[in-house]
Amino acid sequence: MSVVKAIENGVIQAETTAKYIKENYNVHKVYASDLKRAFVTGSCIAKAVGAEIVKDAGLREIFG
């Protein structure tokens, strides 16, 4: 799978998730890691539901 195709798939998944959340939950804030991929996904959801997005470096993945 190419990088472009992976990005396109990620956008589709984020949009699908955003639609589901909007239809099933009352969201006021979305919290996301400050890492680009997570923040872009969180922003997509926040925009769809009309919520504020909050960047939080404490939500980064931890490997160990």
Steps between C-alpha positions, in 0.01 A plus 500: 500500500635841409537781752239705311251212510565451872433869563180487294383197697578677827295804396206277403522319834513831691197634311305178561587510869405868522160430345434216744602710800284793385196274461544316831668729753480854633863616486625833635877445483733270313842427649785395273872451516712779360640260241383597152311184403306486827428871498374493139269210584377674814445822305288318244279366778486831687398686184227247419344521846556874551729446798818658625824303451761493773863406425662296777856367473418266788288293260797395286559128453736343750721217381686292746 
